Amino acid sequence: MGPVTERITLYLLAPDGAAVHLDADWRYRPDDPYAVSLDFGPRAAGAGWVLSREMLLAALHGPVGEGDIHFAPVDDGLLCLVLGGAGGSVVLTVDCAAIAGFLATTLELVPLGSEFERIDWDGGLAGLLSA
């Protein structure tokens, strides 16, 4: 079972209230089962985020998050993502149905609760010890 990549459109909410269209590649790798990578591509100077799959799943049903990352469903079938960092925060919206479909595919590959079985613990430890 290989990785899943899906291009899903997000909308960056600019300070002036405008919504800027951003296509992002959402990636899930069964060998990194807790993470979903978001790659905004060259238009965003290679910006990317690694998000928790469980957090995204929970966000479809209610607000979640602490620190630099917060997600919450909002009216009109959208999911609001607030991503923060040293340079400030960005507010993005994305279609809940698109995210739910992507996450359903990840769950077919790696069901919830079985993630630990996919991690190469020996390989990870060997890498740490050889560094």
DSSP file (Angstrom, degrees, kcal/mol; ACC not computed):
  #  RESIDUE AA STRUCTURE BP1 BP2  ACC     N-H-->O    O-->H-N    N-H-->O    O-->H-N    TCO  KAPPA ALPHA  PHI   PSI    X-CA   Y-CA   Z-CA
    1    1 A M              0   0    0      0, 0.0   108,-0.0     0, 0.0     0, 0.0   0.000 360.0 360.0 360.0 119.8    0.0    0.0    0.0
    2    2 A G        -     0   0    0      1,-0.2   107,-0.0    27,-0.1    26,-0.0  -0.242 360.0 -68.2 -93.4-177.0    1.5    3.2   -1.1
    3    3 A P        -     0   0    0      0, 0.0     2,-0.5     0, 0.0    26,-0.2  -0.228  40.4-131.4 -69.3 160.3    1.0    6.8   -0.2
    4    4 A V  E     -A   28   0A   0     24,-2.9    24,-2.6     2,-0.0     2,-0.4  -0.963  24.0-179.1-113.2 128.0   -2.2    8.8   -0.9
    5    5 A T  E     +A   27   0A   0     -2,-0.5     2,-0.4    22,-0.2    22,-0.2  -0.997   3.6 172.8-128.7 131.4   -1.9   12.2   -2.5
    6    6 A E  E     -A   26   0A   0     20,-2.4    20,-3.0    -2,-0.4     2,-0.6  -0.996  29.0-133.0-138.6 132.2   -4.9   14.4   -3.2
    7    7 A R  E     +A   25   0A   0     -2,-0.4     2,-0.4    18,-0.2    18,-0.2  -0.754  32.6 176.6 -84.7 120.0   -5.0   18.0   -4.4
    8    8 A I  E     -A   24   0A   0     16,-2.6    16,-1.8    -2,-0.6     2,-0.3  -0.986  26.5-124.5-128.1 134.3   -7.5   19.9   -2.3
    9    9 A T  E     -A   23   0A   0     -2,-0.4    86,-0.6    14,-0.2     2,-0.3  -0.617  26.8-175.3 -82.3 132.3   -8.2   23.6   -2.6
   10   10 A L  E     -AB  22  94A   0     12,-3.4    12,-3.0    -2,-0.3     2,-0.5  -0.801  18.1-135.6-115.3 163.7   -7.9   25.8    0.5
   11   11 A Y  E     -AB  21  93A   0     82,-2.4    82,-1.9    -2,-0.3     2,-0.5  -0.978  10.1-146.9-125.3 119.6   -8.8   29.5    0.8
   12   12 A L  E     -AB  20  92A   0      8,-3.0     8,-3.0    -2,-0.5     2,-0.9  -0.719  15.8-137.7 -82.0 125.4   -6.4   31.8    2.6
   13   13 A L  E     -A   19   0A   0     78,-3.1    78,-0.5    -2,-0.5     6,-0.2  -0.772  21.6-150.9 -89.0 109.6   -8.3   34.5    4.4
   14   14 A A    >   -     0   0    0      4,-3.1     3,-2.4    -2,-0.9    76,-0.0  -0.356  26.2-107.9 -77.3 158.0   -6.4   37.7    3.8
   15   15 A P  T 3  S+     0   0    0      0, 0.0    -1,-0.1     0, 0.0    -2,-0.0   0.788 119.9  58.1 -56.7 -28.5   -6.5   40.6    6.3
   16   16 A D  T 3  S-     0   0    0      2,-0.1     3,-0.1     1,-0.1    -2,-0.0   0.434 123.2-104.5 -83.3   3.3   -8.6   42.7    3.9
   17   17 A G  S <  S+     0   0    0     -3,-2.4     2,-0.1     1,-0.3    -1,-0.1   0.317  77.9 134.4  94.0  -8.3  -11.3   39.9    4.0
   18   18 A A        -     0   0    0     -5,-0.1    -4,-3.1     1,-0.0     2,-0.6  -0.414  52.4-132.7 -73.2 151.3  -10.4   38.5    0.5
   19   19 A A  E     -A   13   0A   0     -6,-0.2     2,-0.5    -3,-0.1    -6,-0.2  -0.935  15.9-154.4-107.5 120.0  -10.1   34.8    0.0
   20   20 A V  E     -A   12   0A   0     -8,-3.0    -8,-3.0    -2,-0.6     2,-0.3  -0.840  17.5-126.9 -98.5 124.2   -7.0   33.7   -1.9
   21   21 A H  E     -A   11   0A   0     -2,-0.5     2,-0.4   -10,-0.2   -10,-0.2  -0.528  30.9-179.6 -72.5 126.3   -7.3   30.3   -3.7
   22   22 A L  E     -A   10   0A   0    -12,-3.0   -12,-3.4    -2,-0.3     2,-0.5  -0.985  17.4-152.6-130.7 122.6   -4.5   27.9   -2.8
   23   23 A D  E     -A    9   0A   0     -2,-0.4     2,-0.4   -14,-0.2   -14,-0.2  -0.802  22.9-177.3 -88.7 134.1   -4.2   24.4   -4.2
   24   24 A A  E     -A    8   0A   0    -16,-1.8   -16,-2.6    -2,-0.5     2,-0.7  -0.979  27.5-127.4-132.9 145.5   -2.4   22.1   -1.8
   25   25 A D  E     -AC   7  39A   0     14,-2.6    14,-2.3    -2,-0.4     2,-0.6  -0.839  21.7-156.9 -90.9 119.0   -1.2   18.5   -2.1
   26   26 A W  E     -AC   6  38A   0    -20,-3.0   -20,-2.4    -2,-0.7     2,-0.4  -0.868  17.2-169.9 -94.9 123.3   -2.5   16.5    0.9
   27   27 A R  E     -AC   5  37A   0     10,-2.8    10,-2.5    -2,-0.6     2,-0.4  -0.931  16.1-176.5-123.9 140.7   -0.3   13.5    1.5
   28   28 A Y  E     -A    4   0A   0    -24,-2.6   -24,-2.9    -2,-0.4     8,-0.1  -0.996   5.6-167.5-133.6 129.1   -0.6   10.4    3.7
   29   29 A R    >   -     0   0    0      6,-0.5     3,-2.2     3,-0.5     6,-0.3  -0.970  19.2-145.7-116.9 123.6    2.0    7.7    4.0
   30   30 A P  T 3  S+     0   0    0      0, 0.0    -1,-0.1     0, 0.0   -28,-0.1   0.763 102.1  60.0 -57.6 -24.6    1.1    4.4    5.7
   31   31 A D  T 3  S+     0   0    0      1,-0.3    89,-0.3     2,-0.1     3,-0.1   0.539 111.3  40.2 -82.5  -4.4    4.7    4.3    7.0
   32   32 A D  S X  S+     0   0    0     -3,-2.2     3,-1.6     3,-0.1    -3,-0.5  -0.571  81.7 169.6-131.5  66.6    4.2    7.6    8.8
   33   33 A P  T 3   +     0   0    0      0, 0.0    82,-0.1     0, 0.0    -2,-0.1   0.568  64.5  53.5 -70.9 -14.2    0.6    6.8    9.9
   34   34 A Y  T 3  S+     0   0    0     81,-0.1    19,-2.5    19,-0.1    20,-0.4   0.587  98.9  78.0 -91.6  -9.2   -0.1    9.6   12.4
   35   35 A A  E <   - D   0  52A   0     -3,-1.6    -6,-0.5    -6,-0.3     2,-0.4  -0.757  50.6-168.2-112.7 146.4    0.8   12.4   10.0
   36   36 A V  E     - D   0  51A   0     15,-2.7    15,-3.6    -2,-0.3     2,-0.4  -0.998  21.7-148.3-123.2 124.6   -0.9   14.2    7.1
   37   37 A S  E     -CD  27  50A   0    -10,-2.5   -10,-2.8    -2,-0.4     2,-0.5  -0.759   5.4-159.0 -97.1 140.6    1.5   16.5    5.1
   38   38 A L  E     -CD  26  49A   0     11,-3.3    11,-2.2    -2,-0.4     2,-0.6  -0.976   7.8-171.8-119.3 117.3    0.2   19.6    3.4
   39   39 A D  E     -CD  25  48A   0    -14,-2.3   -14,-2.6    -2,-0.5     9,-0.2  -0.947  12.0-171.9-116.2 116.1    2.4   21.0    0.6
   40   40 A F        -     0   0    0      7,-2.3     4,-0.4    -2,-0.6     3,-0.4   0.495  37.0-143.8 -85.8  -4.2    1.5   24.4   -0.8
   41   41 A G    > > -     0   0    0      6,-0.4     5,-1.8     1,-0.2     3,-1.2  -0.096  42.6 -38.4  75.3-171.7    4.0   24.0   -3.7
   42   42 A P  G > 5S+     0   0    0      0, 0.0     3,-1.8     0, 0.0    -1,-0.2   0.772 126.3  68.5 -65.4 -27.9    6.2   26.6   -5.4
   43   43 A R  G 3 5S+     0   0    0     -3,-0.4    -2,-0.2     1,-0.3    -3,-0.0   0.834 105.2  43.5 -60.2 -30.6    3.5   29.4   -5.3
   44   44 A A  G X 5S-     0   0    0     -3,-1.2     3,-1.7    -4,-0.4    -1,-0.3  -0.035 123.6-102.8-105.1  29.9    3.9   29.5   -1.5
   45   45 A A  T < 5S-     0   0    0     -3,-1.8    -2,-0.1     1,-0.3    -4,-0.1   0.844  77.6 -55.9  54.0  38.6    7.8   29.3   -1.6
   46   46 A G  T 3 <S+     0   0    0     -5,-1.8    -1,-0.3     1,-0.2    -5,-0.1   0.641  88.1 167.8  74.1  14.0    7.7   25.6   -0.6
   47   47 A A    <   +     0   0    0     -3,-1.7    -7,-2.3    -6,-0.4    -6,-0.4  -0.324   6.0 164.6 -62.1 142.2    5.7   26.2    2.5
   48   48 A G  E     -D   39   0A   0     -9,-0.2     2,-0.3    -8,-0.1    -9,-0.2  -0.986  23.3-153.8-154.7 161.2    4.3   23.0    4.1
   49   49 A W  E     -D   38   0A   0    -11,-2.2   -11,-3.3    -2,-0.3     2,-0.5  -0.965  11.2-143.9-135.3 152.0    2.8   21.7    7.3
   50   50 A V  E     -D   37   0A   0     -2,-0.3     2,-0.3   -13,-0.2   -13,-0.2  -0.987  29.0-173.2-116.0 121.5    2.6   18.3    8.9
   51   51 A L  E     -D   36   0A   0    -15,-3.6   -15,-2.7    -2,-0.5     2,-0.4  -0.758  28.9-102.5-116.2 158.3   -0.7   17.8   10.7
   52   52 A S  E  >  -D   35   0A   0     -2,-0.3     4,-2.1   -17,-0.2   -17,-0.2  -0.669  19.5-150.7 -79.5 126.3   -2.2   15.1   12.9
   53   53 A R  H  > S+     0   0    0    -19,-2.5     4,-2.4    -2,-0.4     5,-0.2   0.920  99.0  51.5 -62.4 -42.8   -4.5   12.7   11.2
   54   54 A E  H  > S+     0   0    0    -20,-0.4     4,-2.4     1,-0.2    -1,-0.2   0.878 108.7  51.3 -62.1 -37.6   -6.5   12.1   14.4
   55   55 A M  H  > S+     0   0    0      2,-0.2     4,-2.1     1,-0.2    -1,-0.2   0.905 109.5  49.5 -66.4 -41.7   -6.8   15.9   14.9
   56   56 A L  H  X S+     0   0    0     -4,-2.1     4,-0.8     2,-0.2    -2,-0.2   0.911 110.8  50.3 -62.8 -42.0   -8.2   16.4   11.4
   57   57 A L  H >< S+     0   0    0     -4,-2.4     3,-0.8     1,-0.2     4,-0.3   0.924 112.0  47.3 -61.2 -44.5  -10.7   13.6   12.0
   58   58 A A  H >X S+     0   0    0     -4,-2.4     3,-1.9     1,-0.2     4,-0.8   0.856 103.3  63.5 -64.8 -34.8  -11.8   15.1   15.3
   59   59 A A  H 3< S+     0   0    0     -4,-2.1    -1,-0.2     1,-0.3    -2,-0.2   0.722  88.3  68.9 -65.6 -21.3  -12.1   18.5   13.6
   60   60 A L  T << S+     0   0    0     -3,-0.8    -1,-0.3    -4,-0.8    -2,-0.2   0.706 110.4  35.2 -67.3 -16.7  -14.8   17.3   11.3
   61   61 A H  T <4 S-     0   0    0     -3,-1.9    -2,-0.2     1,-0.4    -1,-0.2   0.523 130.7 -26.2-115.2 -10.4  -17.0   17.0   14.4
   62   62 A G  S  < S-     0   0    0     -4,-0.8    -1,-0.4    -3,-0.1     9,-0.1  -0.954  82.7 -51.5 172.8 171.3  -16.0   20.0   16.6
   63   63 A P        +     0   0    0      0, 0.0     2,-0.3     0, 0.0     9,-0.2  -0.346  54.5 168.0 -66.4 140.8  -13.2   22.4   17.4
   64   64 A V  E     +E   71   0A   0      7,-2.7     7,-2.8    -5,-0.1     2,-0.1  -0.962  16.1  85.6-144.1 159.8   -9.8   21.0   18.3
   65   65 A G  E     -E   70   0A   0     -2,-0.3     2,-0.3     5,-0.2     5,-0.2  -0.316  34.3-151.7 129.2 155.0   -6.3   22.3   18.8
   66   66 A E  E >   -E   69   0A   0      3,-0.9     3,-1.5    -2,-0.1     2,-0.2  -0.963  65.0  -2.2-148.0 157.7   -3.7   23.8   21.0
   67   67 A G  T 3  S-     0   0    0     -2,-0.3     0, 0.0     1,-0.2     0, 0.0  -0.388 129.1  -4.3  65.3-125.2   -0.7   26.0   20.5
   68   68 A D  T 3  S+     0   0    0     -2,-0.2    16,-3.1    16,-0.1     2,-0.5   0.547 124.3  63.2 -83.7  -8.7    0.0   26.8   16.9
   69   69 A I  E <   +EF  66  83A   0     -3,-1.5    -3,-0.9    14,-0.2     2,-0.3  -0.969  52.8 163.5-128.8 126.0   -2.7   24.7   15.3
   70   70 A H  E     -EF  65  82A   0     12,-2.1    12,-3.2    -2,-0.5     2,-0.3  -0.999   9.5-174.4-137.7 138.7   -6.5   25.0   15.6
   71   71 A F  E     +EF  64  81A   0     -7,-2.8    -7,-2.7    -2,-0.3    10,-0.2  -0.974   8.5 165.4-130.3 146.4   -9.2   23.5   13.5
   72   72 A A  E     - F   0  80A   0      8,-2.0     8,-3.4    -2,-0.3     2,-0.2  -0.937  35.5-118.6-158.3 137.6  -13.0   24.0   13.7
   73   73 A P  E     - F   0  79A   0      0, 0.0     6,-0.3     0, 0.0     2,-0.3  -0.543  37.5-172.1 -71.1 143.2  -16.0   23.2   11.4
   74   74 A V  E >>  - F   0  78A   0      4,-3.1     4,-0.9     1,-0.2     3,-0.6  -0.767  32.5 -64.3-128.1 175.4  -17.8   26.4   10.4
   75   75 A D  G >4 S+     0   0    0     -2,-0.3     3,-0.8     1,-0.2    -1,-0.2  -0.040 111.1  38.7 -55.8 162.7  -21.0   27.1    8.6
   76   76 A D  G 34 S-     0   0    0      1,-0.2    -1,-0.2    19,-0.0     0, 0.0   0.697 128.4 -70.2  68.3  22.9  -21.5   26.2    4.9
   77   77 A G  G <4 S+     0   0    0     -3,-0.6    19,-2.8     1,-0.2    20,-0.5   0.785  95.3 136.8  71.8  27.1  -19.7   22.8    5.2
   78   78 A L  E <<  -FG  74  95A   0     -4,-0.9    -4,-3.1    -3,-0.8     2,-0.5  -0.757  47.6-142.9-108.1 154.7  -16.2   24.4    5.7
   79   79 A L  E     -FG  73  94A   0     15,-3.1    15,-1.8    -2,-0.3     2,-0.5  -0.971  16.5-145.9-111.9 129.3  -13.4   23.5    8.0
   80   80 A C  E     -FG  72  93A   0     -8,-3.4    -8,-2.0    -2,-0.5     2,-0.5  -0.837  13.1-167.7 -97.2 130.0  -11.4   26.4    9.4
   81   81 A L  E     -FG  71  92A   0     11,-3.1    11,-3.0    -2,-0.5     2,-0.6  -0.978   5.7-167.5-118.0 125.2   -7.7   25.9   10.0
   82   82 A V  E     -FG  70  91A   0    -12,-3.2   -12,-2.1    -2,-0.5     2,-0.5  -0.961  10.0-175.2-113.0 115.3   -5.6   28.4   11.9
   83   83 A L  E     -FG  69  90A   0      7,-2.2     7,-2.5    -2,-0.6     2,-0.2  -0.947   6.5-173.5-115.4 121.9   -1.9   27.7   11.5
   84   84 A G  E     + G   0  89A   0    -16,-3.1     2,-0.3    -2,-0.5     5,-0.2  -0.671  13.2 148.8-114.9 167.7    0.6   29.7   13.5
   85   85 A G  E >   - G   0  88A   0      3,-1.1     3,-1.7    -2,-0.2    -2,-0.0  -0.940  63.3 -60.0-171.9-170.1    4.3   30.2   13.8
   86   86 A A  T 3  S+     0   0    0     -2,-0.3     3,-0.1     1,-0.3    -2,-0.0   0.810 129.9  51.2 -59.8 -31.6    7.0   32.6   14.6
   87   87 A G  T 3  S-     0   0    0      1,-0.3    -1,-0.3    -3,-0.0     2,-0.3   0.413 122.3 -93.3 -88.2   2.8    5.9   34.9   11.8
   88   88 A G  E <   - G   0  85A   0     -3,-1.7    -3,-1.1     2,-0.0    -1,-0.3  -0.762  51.5 -57.7 118.0-167.0    2.2   35.0   12.8
   89   89 A S  E     - G   0  84A   0     -2,-0.3     2,-0.4    -5,-0.2    -5,-0.2  -0.829  32.0-153.5-118.4 153.9   -0.9   33.0   12.0
   90   90 A V  E     - G   0  83A   0     -7,-2.5    -7,-2.2    -2,-0.3     2,-0.5  -0.957  10.1-145.9-122.1 147.6   -2.8   32.2    8.8
   91   91 A V  E     + G   0  82A   0    -78,-0.5   -78,-3.1    -2,-0.4     2,-0.3  -0.961  23.2 175.8-114.7 125.7   -6.5   31.4    8.6
   92   92 A L  E     -BG  12  81A   0    -11,-3.0   -11,-3.1    -2,-0.5     2,-0.3  -0.908  15.6-155.7-125.7 151.7   -7.5   28.9    5.9
   93   93 A T  E     +BG  11  80A   0    -82,-1.9   -82,-2.4    -2,-0.3     2,-0.3  -0.955  13.5 177.6-124.5 152.8  -10.8   27.3    5.0
   94   94 A V  E     -BG  10  79A   0    -15,-1.8   -15,-3.1    -2,-0.3     2,-0.3  -0.984  39.9 -90.7-149.3 152.2  -11.3   24.0    3.2
   95   95 A D  E  >  - G   0  78A   0    -86,-0.6     4,-1.8    -2,-0.3   -17,-0.2  -0.507  28.5-147.0 -68.6 123.7  -14.4   22.0    2.2
   96   96 A C  H  > S+     0   0    0    -19,-2.8     4,-3.1    -2,-0.3     5,-0.2   0.882  97.4  55.7 -59.1 -40.2  -15.2   19.4    4.9
   97   97 A A  H  > S+     0   0    0    -20,-0.5     4,-2.2     1,-0.2    -1,-0.2   0.888 106.3  50.4 -63.5 -38.5  -16.5   16.9    2.4
   98   98 A A  H  > S+     0   0    0     -3,-0.2     4,-2.1     2,-0.2    -1,-0.2   0.917 114.0  44.3 -64.8 -42.5  -13.1   17.0    0.5
   99   99 A I  H  X S+     0   0    0     -4,-1.8     4,-2.9     2,-0.2     5,-0.2   0.910 111.8  52.9 -68.2 -41.8  -11.2   16.4    3.7
  100  100 A A  H  X S+     0   0    0     -4,-3.1     4,-2.2     1,-0.2    -2,-0.2   0.897 110.1  48.8 -60.8 -40.4  -13.6   13.7    4.9
  101  101 A G  H  X S+     0   0    0     -4,-2.2     4,-1.6     2,-0.2    -1,-0.2   0.918 112.2  47.7 -64.7 -44.2  -13.1   11.9    1.6
  102  102 A F  H  X S+     0   0    0     -4,-2.1     4,-1.7     1,-0.2    -2,-0.2   0.934 113.3  48.0 -61.2 -46.7   -9.3   12.1    1.8
  103  103 A L  H  X S+     0   0    0     -4,-2.9     4,-2.1     1,-0.2    -1,-0.2   0.856 106.0  58.0 -65.8 -34.7   -9.3   10.9    5.4
  104  104 A A  H  X S+     0   0    0     -4,-2.2     4,-1.4    -5,-0.2    -1,-0.2   0.895 105.3  51.2 -60.6 -39.0  -11.7    8.0    4.6
  105  105 A T  H  X S+     0   0    0     -4,-1.6     4,-1.4     1,-0.2    -1,-0.2   0.900 108.7  50.7 -64.2 -40.6   -9.1    6.8    2.1
  106  106 A T  H  X S+     0   0    0     -4,-1.7     4,-2.9     1,-0.2    -1,-0.2   0.872 107.6  53.9 -65.0 -35.2   -6.4    7.0    4.8
  107  107 A L  H  < S+     0   0    0     -4,-2.1    -1,-0.2     1,-0.2    -2,-0.2   0.797 103.1  56.5 -70.9 -27.7   -8.5    5.0    7.1
  108  108 A E  H  < S+     0   0    0     -4,-1.4    -1,-0.2    -5,-0.2    -2,-0.2   0.881 113.4  41.3 -66.9 -37.1   -8.9    2.3    4.5
  109  109 A L  H  < S+     0   0    0     -4,-1.4    -2,-0.2     1,-0.3    -1,-0.1   0.922 135.4  12.4 -74.7 -46.2   -5.1    2.0    4.4
  110  110 A V  S  < S-     0   0    0     -4,-2.9    -1,-0.3    -5,-0.1    -2,-0.1  -0.875  80.0-145.6-137.4 100.2   -4.5    2.3    8.1
  111  111 A P    >   -     0   0    0      0, 0.0     3,-2.0     0, 0.0     4,-0.2  -0.270  37.6 -87.1 -63.0 151.4   -7.5    1.9   10.4
  112  112 A L  T 3  S+     0   0    0      1,-0.3    -5,-0.0     2,-0.1     0, 0.0  -0.326 116.4  27.4 -56.6 138.2   -7.5    4.0   13.6
  113  113 A G  T 3  S+     0   0    0     -3,-0.1    -1,-0.3     1,-0.0     3,-0.1   0.241 106.0  77.8  92.3 -12.8   -5.7    2.2   16.4
  114  114 A S    X   +     0   0    0     -3,-2.0     3,-1.1     1,-0.1     4,-0.4   0.321  58.9 102.9-108.2   7.9   -3.4    0.2   14.1
  115  115 A E  G >> S+     0   0    0      1,-0.3     3,-2.1    -4,-0.2     4,-0.5   0.887  72.9  61.4 -58.2 -41.8   -1.0    3.0   13.4
  116  116 A F  G >4 S+     0   0    0      1,-0.3     3,-0.7     2,-0.2    -1,-0.3   0.771  95.5  62.7 -59.8 -25.9    1.7    1.7   15.7
  117  117 A E  G <4 S+     0   0    0     -3,-1.1    -1,-0.3     1,-0.2    -2,-0.2   0.704 100.3  54.3 -70.8 -18.8    1.9   -1.5   13.7
  118  118 A R  G <4 S+     0   0    0     -3,-2.1     2,-0.4    -4,-0.4    -1,-0.2   0.556  84.6  99.6 -92.8 -10.0    3.1    0.5   10.6
  119  119 A I  S << S-     0   0    0     -3,-0.7     2,-1.6    -4,-0.5     3,-0.2  -0.635  71.5-135.7 -84.7 132.9    6.0    2.2   12.3
  120  120 A D     >  +     0   0    0     -2,-0.4     4,-2.5   -89,-0.3     5,-0.2  -0.641  32.1 171.7 -84.7  82.4    9.5    0.7   11.7
  121  121 A W  H  > S+     0   0    0     -2,-1.6     4,-2.4     1,-0.2    -1,-0.2   0.898  75.1  49.5 -62.3 -42.9   10.6    0.9   15.3
  122  122 A D  H  > S+     0   0    0      1,-0.2     4,-2.6     2,-0.2    -1,-0.2   0.920 112.3  47.8 -64.8 -43.5   13.8   -1.0   14.6
  123  123 A G  H  > S+     0   0    0      2,-0.2     4,-2.2     1,-0.2    -2,-0.2   0.901 112.3  49.6 -63.7 -41.4   14.8    1.1   11.6
  124  124 A G  H  X S+     0   0    0     -4,-2.5     4,-1.9     2,-0.2    -2,-0.2   0.913 112.6  46.4 -63.6 -43.3   14.1    4.3   13.6
  125  125 A L  H  X S+     0   0    0     -4,-2.4     4,-2.6     2,-0.2    -2,-0.2   0.908 111.1  52.3 -66.2 -42.1   16.2    3.2   16.5
  126  126 A A  H  X S+     0   0    0     -4,-2.6     4,-1.7     1,-0.2    -2,-0.2   0.904 108.9  51.5 -60.1 -40.8   19.0    2.1   14.2
  127  127 A G  H  X S+     0   0    0     -4,-2.2     4,-0.6     1,-0.2    -1,-0.2   0.896 110.7  47.6 -63.1 -40.4   18.9    5.5   12.5
  128  128 A L  H >< S+     0   0    0     -4,-1.9     3,-0.7     1,-0.2    -2,-0.2   0.906 112.6  48.5 -66.4 -41.9   19.2    7.3   15.9
  129  129 A L  H 3< S+     0   0    0     -4,-2.6    -1,-0.2     1,-0.2    -2,-0.2   0.770 110.1  51.7 -71.9 -24.7   22.0    5.1   17.1
  130  130 A S  H 3<        0   0    0     -4,-1.7    -1,-0.2     1,-0.2    -2,-0.2   0.560 360.0 360.0 -87.4  -7.9   24.0    5.5   13.9
  131  131 A A    <<        0   0    0     -3,-0.7    -1,-0.2    -4,-0.6    -2,-0.1   0.486 360.0 360.0 -77.0 360.0   23.8    9.3   13.9
